[in-house]
Amino acid sequence: MVNSDQFSKRLQKVMDEYDLNATSFADAIDVGRSSISHIISGRNKPSLEFVMKIIAAFPEVELYWLLNGKGSFPKKTIVNIPPRKNDENQLEANFEEKKQSEQKDTPDSIEQIFPNQSESRTSSNSEIERIVIFYKDGTFKNFLP
């Protein structure tokens, strides 16, 4: 539940940050001036629509901060830090290791998968176009004869 008194203080902080009075703030979020006045005085609680209009008009305002006072204002941006060279090398090593282990598990031929079926395959007039094996984890492997 939103604490109306604390919400009104945070609302006032937003207005102060942008150097706006109640009228200009109301115009910025497209609500009546009385709505701002009633919320700041504690007479009314903010509606979801009111809160979303603030978030839409002022992207620097964090929703969680506005509602609960947790987080920061203005919104802090997260800087993307590229991985260190050692991290990249480790990722490549892990990838190569996984690739090699998968290759060890992959049969070289259809006969390795179905050793007793090679006779019936050669005696039939039909040709196998491909065999697909689906695993429970959602992966699959294609085998071409």
N, CA, C and O of each residue as an XYZ file, in Angstrom:
580
protein
N       0.842     -1.176      0.000
C       0.000      0.000      0.000
C       0.888      1.240      0.000
O       1.908      1.288      0.687
N       0.497      2.215     -0.759
C       1.269      3.445     -0.887
C       0.957      4.359      0.296
O      -0.205      4.632      0.598
N       2.008      4.823      0.956
C       1.863      5.787      2.033
C       1.649      7.165      1.395
O       2.566      7.716      0.786
N       0.437      7.722      1.536
C       0.086      8.972      0.863
C       0.986     10.124      1.267
O       1.353     10.950      0.431
N       1.346     10.185      2.551
C       2.192     11.283      3.026
C       3.578     11.202      2.394
O       4.114     12.209      1.932
N       4.156     10.005      2.374
C       5.479      9.824      1.780
C       5.424     10.006      0.260
O       6.347     10.562     -0.336
N       4.340      9.536     -0.363
C       4.187      9.709     -1.801
C       4.150     11.192     -2.150
O       4.779     11.619     -3.119
N       3.423     11.971     -1.372
C       3.323     13.410     -1.664
C       4.695     14.090     -1.530
O       4.992     15.028     -2.269
N       5.527     13.624     -0.594
C       6.878     14.182     -0.458
C       7.732     13.835     -1.676
O       8.493     14.668     -2.167
N       7.599     12.605     -2.157
C       8.358     12.212     -3.351
C       7.856     12.966     -4.581
O       8.646     13.350     -5.444
N       6.556     13.174     -4.660
C       5.982     13.944     -5.757
C       6.516     15.378     -5.738
O       6.856     15.944     -6.777
N       6.578     15.938     -4.561
C       7.116     17.301     -4.415
C       8.593     17.336     -4.821
O       9.048     18.315     -5.411
N       9.340     16.278     -4.509
C      10.749     16.207     -4.884
C      10.896     16.184     -6.407
O      11.798     16.819     -6.954
N      10.016     15.458     -7.085
C      10.043     15.425     -8.554
C       9.763     16.825     -9.097
O      10.457     17.297     -9.998
N       8.755     17.479     -8.550
C       8.415     18.828     -9.000
C       9.574     19.788     -8.764
O       9.873     20.620     -9.621
N      10.224     19.681     -7.623
C      11.360     20.549     -7.309
C      12.539     20.286     -8.245
O      13.214     21.219     -8.680
N      12.781     19.015     -8.550
C      13.884     18.645     -9.434
C      13.750     19.296    -10.803
O      14.737     19.733    -11.394
N      12.513     19.356    -11.305
C      12.268     19.937    -12.616
C      11.840     21.404    -12.532
O      11.483     22.020    -13.536
N      11.883     21.942    -11.330
C      11.530     23.342    -11.097
C      10.128     23.657    -11.638
O       9.929     24.616    -12.384
N       9.163     22.812    -11.235
C       7.789     22.969    -11.686
C       6.877     23.272    -10.503
O       7.055     22.724     -9.416
N       5.909     24.140    -10.721
C       4.881     24.342     -9.699
C       3.745     23.364     -9.985
O       3.802     22.633    -10.973
N       2.739     23.339     -9.160
C       1.655     22.366     -9.296
C       0.945     22.511    -10.643
O       0.584     21.508    -11.259
N       0.744     23.728    -11.101
C       0.048     23.943    -12.374
C       0.860     23.420    -13.555
O       0.330     22.711    -14.410
N       2.131     23.764    -13.603
C       2.954     23.311    -14.729
C       3.176     21.786    -14.676
O       3.271     21.138    -15.719
N       3.256     21.220    -13.470
C       3.392     19.772    -13.339
C       2.119     19.086    -13.828
O       2.183     18.084    -14.540
N       0.963     19.628    -13.444
C      -0.325     19.078    -13.885
C      -0.424     19.123    -15.412
O      -0.913     18.179    -16.033
N       0.036     20.208    -16.006
C       0.028     20.316    -17.471
C       0.962     19.276    -18.096
O       0.638     18.685    -19.126
N       2.111     19.058    -17.474
C       3.107     18.124    -18.016
C       2.597     16.698    -18.036
O       2.927     15.937    -18.946
N       1.790     16.319    -17.040
C       1.282     14.936    -17.000
C      -0.181     14.844    -17.427
O      -0.794     13.779    -17.365
N      -0.726     15.975    -17.859
C      -2.082     16.021    -18.405
C      -3.146     15.593    -17.393
O      -3.964     14.712    -17.661
N      -3.112     16.238    -16.226
C      -4.160     16.061    -15.215
C      -4.585     17.447    -14.737
O      -3.916     18.444    -15.008
N      -5.689     17.489    -14.033
C      -6.158     18.759    -13.500
C      -5.278     19.232    -12.347
O      -4.704     18.420    -11.621
N      -5.178     20.528    -12.188
C      -4.355     21.107    -11.129
C      -4.843     20.672     -9.755
O      -4.046     20.495     -8.834
N      -6.149     20.502     -9.621
C      -6.707     20.090     -8.333
C      -6.242     18.682     -7.943
O      -6.114     18.382     -6.756
N      -5.991     17.828     -8.921
C      -5.496     16.479     -8.631
C      -4.159     16.543     -7.906
O      -3.933     15.829     -6.929
N      -3.280     17.407     -8.396
C      -1.970     17.573     -7.771
C      -2.141     18.113     -6.358
O      -1.536     17.610     -5.411
N      -2.957     19.122     -6.230
C      -3.187     19.760     -4.934
C      -3.742     18.764     -3.914
O      -3.296     18.734     -2.767
N      -4.708     17.955     -4.332
C      -5.341     16.998     -3.416
C      -4.374     15.890     -3.005
O      -4.419     15.425     -1.866
N      -3.515     15.469     -3.904
C      -2.548     14.419     -3.571
C      -1.466     14.975     -2.649
O      -1.080     14.321     -1.680
N      -0.981     16.166     -2.943
C       0.061     16.757     -2.098
C      -0.468     17.037     -0.688
O       0.258     16.876      0.294
N      -1.716     17.450     -0.593
C      -2.291     17.728      0.727
C      -2.649     16.460      1.492
O      -2.896     16.514      2.697
N      -2.681     15.312      0.800
C      -3.029     14.055      1.449
C      -4.507     13.760      1.416
O      -4.941     12.744      1.960
N      -5.293     14.616      0.796
C      -6.739     14.409      0.723
C      -7.079     13.186     -0.130
O      -7.962     12.402      0.219
N      -6.365     13.033     -1.259
C      -6.602     11.894     -2.157
C      -5.340     11.050     -2.282
O      -4.220     11.533     -2.115
N      -5.560      9.776     -2.580
C      -4.437      8.893     -2.892
C      -4.251      8.888     -4.409
O      -5.211      9.090     -5.153
N      -3.036      8.661     -4.862
C      -2.807      8.658     -6.315
C      -3.410      7.407     -6.960
O      -3.346      6.315     -6.396
N      -3.982      7.578     -8.120
C      -4.505      6.432     -8.869
C      -3.370      5.833     -9.692
O      -2.320      6.451     -9.868
N      -3.593      4.644    -10.184
C      -2.604      4.004    -11.045
C      -2.389      4.842    -12.303
O      -1.255      5.018    -12.749
N      -3.458      5.350    -12.864
C      -3.359      6.196    -14.060
C      -2.496      7.427    -13.780
O      -1.670      7.809    -14.609
N      -2.684      8.039    -12.629
C      -1.900      9.209    -12.242
C      -0.409      8.861    -12.162
O       0.435      9.587    -12.686
N      -0.105      7.758    -11.511
C       1.288      7.317    -11.358
C       1.903      7.020    -12.725
O       3.040      7.409    -12.993
N       1.159      6.335    -13.584
C       1.689      5.979    -14.903
C       1.917      7.219    -15.768
O       2.833      7.238    -16.591
N       1.110      8.232    -15.594
C       1.327      9.479    -16.334
C       2.629     10.152    -15.901
O       3.331     10.736    -16.726
N       2.946     10.073    -14.628
C       4.211     10.641    -14.137
C       5.375      9.876    -14.748
O       6.327     10.480    -15.243
N       5.302      8.553    -14.717
C       6.380      7.709    -15.253
C       6.559      7.962    -16.753
O       7.685      8.002    -17.248
N       5.449      8.130    -17.471
C       5.526      8.364    -18.916
C       6.122      9.741    -19.226
O       6.911      9.873    -20.162
N       5.759     10.753    -18.458
C       6.226     12.123    -18.726
C       7.650     12.357    -18.232
O       8.375     13.181    -18.789
N       8.051     11.631    -17.185
C       9.373     11.823    -16.590
C      10.090     10.476    -16.478
O      10.023      9.827    -15.434
N      10.772     10.054    -17.539
C      11.406      8.734    -17.534
C      12.503      8.570    -16.485
O      12.903      7.444    -16.190
N      12.994      9.660    -15.921
C      14.032      9.566    -14.888
C      13.466      9.133    -13.540
O      14.217      8.827    -12.614
N      12.139      9.109    -13.434
C      11.490      8.708    -12.182
C      11.302      7.203    -12.195
O      10.644      6.658    -13.082
N      11.886      6.528    -11.200
C      11.699      5.080    -11.070
C      10.352      4.810    -10.421
O       9.997      5.437     -9.424
N       9.617      3.887    -10.984
C       8.297      3.544    -10.463
C       8.373      3.076     -9.016
O       7.589      3.512     -8.172
N       9.318      2.192     -8.736
C       9.423      1.650     -7.385
C       9.775      2.743     -6.371
O       9.286      2.741     -5.241
N      10.620      3.661     -6.792
C      10.974      4.777     -5.905
C       9.748      5.640     -5.651
O       9.476      6.022     -4.513
N       9.013      5.946     -6.707
C       7.846      6.817     -6.563
C       6.807      6.189     -5.633
O       6.213      6.883     -4.808
N       6.588      4.900     -5.761
C       5.560      4.247     -4.944
C       6.029      3.916     -3.531
O       5.278      4.088     -2.571
N       7.277      3.438     -3.399
C       7.741      2.919     -2.107
C       8.912      3.661     -1.489
O       9.261      3.421     -0.334
N       9.517      4.559     -2.247
C      10.672      5.273     -1.722
C      11.953      4.475     -1.779
O      12.979      4.918     -1.263
N      11.916      3.300     -2.400
C      13.118      2.470     -2.513
C      13.653      2.597     -3.929
O      12.887      2.598     -4.893
N      14.951      2.703     -4.049
C      15.559      2.945     -5.347
C      16.165      4.329     -5.337
O      16.593      4.819     -4.292
N      16.203      4.955     -6.481
C      16.827      6.272     -6.542
C      16.065      7.200     -7.465
O      15.330      6.771     -8.354
N      16.264      8.470     -7.228
C      15.744      9.510     -8.109
C      16.777     10.611     -8.168
O      17.249     11.048     -7.118
N      17.148     11.076     -9.330
C      16.753     10.558    -10.637
C      17.342      9.180    -10.870
O      18.304      8.770    -10.222
N      16.737      8.482    -11.812
C      17.104      7.103    -12.121
C      18.586      7.027    -12.463
O      19.089      7.814    -13.263
N      19.275      6.075    -11.852
C      20.686      5.871    -12.149
C      20.789      4.946    -13.347
O      20.107      3.924    -13.410
N      21.643      5.305    -14.299
C      21.824      4.463    -15.474
C      22.907      3.436    -15.192
O      23.882      3.718    -14.494
N      22.729      2.264    -15.732
C      23.696      1.187    -15.561
C      24.635      1.225    -16.756
O      24.201      1.218    -17.908
N      25.915      1.266    -16.465
C      26.915      1.316    -17.515
C      27.302     -0.101    -17.886
O      27.595     -0.925    -17.020
N      27.301     -0.378    -19.179
C      27.714     -1.690    -19.649
C      29.233     -1.762    -19.657
O      29.888     -1.031    -20.400
N      29.786     -2.625    -18.848
C      31.229     -2.783    -18.771
C      31.599     -4.012    -19.577
O      31.099     -5.104    -19.305
N      32.478     -3.850    -20.574
C      32.848     -5.026    -21.375
C      33.607     -6.027    -20.525
O      34.277     -5.647    -19.565
N      33.507     -7.312    -20.872
C      34.217     -8.331    -20.089
C      35.726     -8.141    -20.193
O      36.244     -7.668    -21.204
N      36.415     -8.521    -19.123
C      37.876     -8.466    -19.144
C      38.405     -9.507    -20.106
O      37.705    -10.466    -20.431
N      39.614     -9.334    -20.558
C      40.221    -10.245    -21.526
C      40.243    -11.677    -20.989
O      39.966    -12.621    -21.729
N      40.568    -11.839    -19.712
C      40.600    -13.182    -19.120
C      39.224    -13.835    -19.163
O      39.109    -15.040    -19.386
N      38.172    -13.029    -18.946
C      36.812    -13.557    -18.985
C      36.484    -14.054    -20.389
O      35.870    -15.109    -20.551
N      36.899    -13.281    -21.418
C      36.641    -13.690    -22.796
C      37.357    -15.002    -23.102
O      36.786    -15.899    -23.723
N      38.604    -15.109    -22.664
C      39.354    -16.343    -22.892
C      38.690    -17.528    -22.216
O      38.629    -18.618    -22.784
N      38.196    -17.319    -21.013
C      37.526    -18.393    -20.279
C      36.238    -18.800    -20.985
O      35.925    -19.988    -21.067
N      35.484    -17.816    -21.499
C      34.255    -18.131    -22.223
C      34.561    -18.955    -23.468
O      33.861    -19.922    -23.766
N      35.615    -18.566    -24.197
C      35.999    -19.314    -25.389
C      36.426    -20.737    -25.024
O      36.073    -21.689    -25.720
N      37.182    -20.881    -23.941
C      37.632    -22.207    -23.511
C      36.433    -23.078    -23.136
O      36.381    -24.253    -23.500
N      35.477    -22.508    -22.413
C      34.280    -23.254    -22.024
C      33.488    -23.688    -23.257
O      32.989    -24.811    -23.323
N      33.381    -22.791    -24.225
C      32.646    -23.099    -25.444
C      33.316    -24.248    -26.199
O      32.649    -25.189    -26.630
N      34.638    -24.162    -26.355
C      35.377    -25.209    -27.065
C      35.259    -26.554    -26.348
O      35.109    -27.597    -26.985
N      35.329    -26.518    -25.021
C      35.220    -27.754    -24.233
C      33.855    -28.395    -24.428
O      33.755    -29.609    -24.603
N      32.811    -27.589    -24.397
C      31.450    -28.103    -24.583
C      31.279    -28.653    -25.995
O      30.658    -29.697    -26.193
N      31.829    -27.949    -26.962
C      31.742    -28.387    -28.353
C      32.427    -29.744    -28.543
O      31.900    -30.623    -29.225
N      33.614    -29.909    -27.930
C      34.342    -31.165    -28.047
C      33.607    -32.313    -27.358
O      33.578    -33.431    -27.872
N      33.017    -32.041    -26.204
C      32.295    -33.102    -25.500
C      31.057    -33.525    -26.278
O      30.686    -34.699    -26.257
N      30.412    -32.583    -26.966
C      29.255    -32.936    -27.781
C      29.681    -33.780    -28.972
O      28.973    -34.708    -29.363
N      30.841    -33.462    -29.552
C      31.310    -34.223    -30.696
C      31.652    -35.658    -30.308
O      31.486    -36.570    -31.118
N      32.123    -35.868    -29.093
C      32.441    -37.219    -28.625
C      31.179    -38.066    -28.539
O      31.206    -39.267    -28.805
N      30.060    -37.420    -28.159
C      28.806    -38.141    -27.979
C      28.061    -38.375    -29.286
O      27.098    -39.142    -29.311
N      28.479    -37.737    -30.367
C      27.783    -37.840    -31.632
C      28.265    -39.061    -32.407
O      29.461    -39.202    -32.662
N      27.346    -39.941    -32.782
C      27.743    -41.104    -33.573
C      28.220    -40.665    -34.955
O      27.797    -39.628    -35.468
N      29.102    -41.462    -35.551
C      29.642    -41.142    -36.868
C      28.733    -41.601    -37.995
O      28.805    -41.074    -39.105
N      27.878    -42.581    -37.720
C      27.026    -43.097    -38.785
C      25.707    -43.575    -38.212
O      25.538    -43.721    -37.002
N      24.785    -43.811    -39.117
C      23.470    -44.323    -38.727
C      23.606    -45.731    -38.165
O      22.860    -46.122    -37.267
N      24.553    -46.487    -38.691
C      24.760    -47.855    -38.222
C      25.136    -47.886    -36.737
O      24.800    -48.834    -36.027
N      25.833    -46.846    -36.274
C      26.171    -46.786    -34.849
C      24.929    -46.545    -34.003
O      24.858    -46.998    -32.861
N      23.971    -45.850    -34.545
C      22.736    -45.572    -33.795
C      21.826    -46.786    -33.817
O      21.266    -47.172    -32.792
N      21.681    -47.389    -34.999
C      20.804    -48.540    -35.173
C      21.614    -49.703    -35.737
O      21.506    -50.014    -36.924
N      22.417    -50.343    -34.907
C      23.310    -51.380    -35.440
C      22.572    -52.569    -36.048
O      23.074    -53.168    -36.999
N      21.417    -52.925    -35.538
C      20.695    -54.101    -36.034
C      19.781    -53.768    -37.199
O      19.138    -54.664    -37.745
N      19.706    -52.534    -37.585
C      18.781    -52.125    -38.623
C      19.432    -51.974    -39.991
O      18.734    -51.716    -40.971
N      20.731    -52.125    -40.083
C      21.405    -51.884    -41.355
C      20.958    -52.877    -42.427
O      20.876    -52.523    -43.603
N      20.669    -54.114    -42.027
C      20.244    -55.127    -42.994
C      18.903    -54.765    -43.603
O      18.730    -54.859    -44.818
N      17.944    -54.349    -42.769
C      16.625    -54.001    -43.288
C      16.698    -52.736    -44.141
O      15.903    -52.563    -45.065
N      17.628    -51.873    -43.841
C      17.777    -50.643    -44.614
C      18.265    -50.961    -46.022
O      17.796    -50.361    -46.989
N      19.181    -51.877    -46.146
C      19.735    -52.192    -47.463
C      18.788    -53.061    -48.281
O      18.831    -53.035    -49.511
N      17.942    -53.823    -47.618
C      17.051    -54.706    -48.367
C      15.810    -53.972    -48.875
O      15.116    -54.487    -49.752
N      15.521    -52.817    -48.362
C      14.347    -52.055    -48.765
C      14.659    -51.226    -50.002
O      15.802    -50.826    -50.222
N      13.645    -50.976    -50.798
C      13.813    -50.124    -51.970
C      13.759    -48.645    -51.609
O      14.150    -47.802    -52.416
N      13.285    -48.316    -50.420
C      13.193    -46.924    -49.982
C      14.543    -46.442    -49.482
O      15.325    -47.201    -48.909
N      14.794    -45.174    -49.710
C      16.039    -44.595    -49.215
C      15.723    -43.659    -48.055
O      14.712    -42.958    -48.059
N      16.600    -43.664    -47.075
C      16.435    -42.767    -45.929
C      16.995    -41.414    -46.323
O      18.132    -41.294    -46.781
N      16.174    -40.410    -46.135
C      16.620    -39.054    -46.445
C      17.422    -38.484    -45.289
O      18.500    -37.924    -45.486
N      16.887    -38.630    -44.075
C      17.597    -38.175    -42.878
C      16.916    -38.753    -41.648
O      15.763    -39.182    -41.690
N      17.668    -38.752    -40.551
C      17.145    -39.185    -39.260
C      17.349    -38.032    -38.294
O      18.427    -37.441    -38.233
N      16.302    -37.717    -37.540
C      16.376    -36.649    -36.562
C      16.078    -37.241    -35.196
O      15.074    -37.929    -35.014
N      16.958    -36.969    -34.231
C      16.755    -37.440    -32.862
C      16.456    -36.217    -32.007
O      17.229    -35.260    -31.979
N      15.325    -36.260    -31.311
C      14.921    -35.168    -30.436
C      15.198    -35.553    -28.987
O      14.830    -36.643    -28.550
N      15.843    -34.664    -28.248
C      16.150    -34.898    -26.846
C      15.149    -34.166    -25.965
O      14.514    -33.203    -26.393
N      15.017    -34.630    -24.744
C      14.064    -34.035    -23.814
C      14.373    -32.585    -23.473
O      13.472    -31.834    -23.100
N      15.643    -32.178    -23.595
C      15.998    -30.793    -23.272
C      15.679    -29.819    -24.404
O      16.017    -28.638    -24.324
N      15.021    -30.321    -25.470
C      14.612    -29.452    -26.568
C      15.616    -29.393    -27.711
O      15.347    -28.759    -28.732
N      16.761    -30.036    -27.561
C      17.744    -30.041    -28.632
C      17.490    -31.223    -29.552
O      16.723    -32.129    -29.225
N      18.137    -31.204    -30.696
C      18.001    -32.310    -31.633
C      19.274    -32.438    -32.444
O      20.099    -31.526    -32.485
N      19.419    -33.591    -33.093
C      20.548    -33.829    -33.975
C      20.032    -34.423    -35.266
O      19.161    -35.293    -35.262
N      20.579    -33.945    -36.374
C      20.259    -34.425    -37.711
C      21.327    -35.386    -38.164
O      22.514    -35.113    -37.986
N      20.943    -36.502    -38.744
C      21.894    -37.454    -39.315
C      21.507    -37.697    -40.770
O      20.372    -38.058    -41.079
N      22.466    -37.492    -41.640
C      22.248    -37.747    -43.060
C      22.992    -39.025    -43.423
O      24.136    -39.208    -43.007
N      22.366    -39.914    -44.190
C      23.029    -41.183    -44.523
C      24.198    -40.963    -45.487
O      24.868    -41.920    -45.874
